[in-house]
């Protein structure tokens, strides 16, 4: 069964309790964080706590680690600590192009070989819009080794821009952040990996969360980051095809099968063309992979 990527739950790497809750949750991926949630003086002990949490996990494929960015001085030590513990993947923040993933791949390969792990067994996801430079390279991830997902973030980008506001009075992201979201989506589709929506900081407003999750799924995103266990159920619900969606997709596929060679078919009073067939086939393939 393919690893599902609907929900990615962050937990600070210096809190064994919170990491345990994330791993025990229904999140598809538990993200043990060594970056933003851990202050510099706690980086070293947090690595040990993360390694311990990995050692206690029964399904390491769904336990990932967000390491520190390649531009800092902590990445090598992060990987030295966590690679022997065989996480399912690493989450690379502040990536600025496919070359960063290639560099990370070389670092992982060296350590996998030293630890006796299969080369390539640790997958990679990348946060691709956290710096101004990164915004210009979201289309360069084609063929990046190990890469399975790309996500975006507003907080670090706003900090670099010196922007005090990310959203307008209506609560929606302002233009530059909507552009970041769009560039992530386009870059991920171009690279053939899963586009993942960023977090919603207002973790208590679950109704708004599910509304947003359903909206971005309709736009093409395949999952969403989370910062609180309560967010997992609405995210999973939003990114799981309903029985009605599956039934309709099957009907679309059958309609084209009943009319071989047809470019368009009529169904339920609507005219459907080949892109509708492709969308239906994609949805059914995702359902099959999750089974």
PyMOL commands that set and color helices and strands:
alter all, ss='L'
color gray80, all
select helices_A, chain A and resi 16-24+40-56+60-62+75-85+98-115+133-136+155-161+175-191+206-219+231-238+243-257+274-290
alter helices_A, ss='H'
color red, helices_A
select strands_A, chain A and resi 7-12+29-33+63-66+89-92+123-127+147-151+194-197+223-226+264-267+270-273
alter strands_A, ss='S'
color yellow, strands_A
deselect
rebuild
show_as cartoon
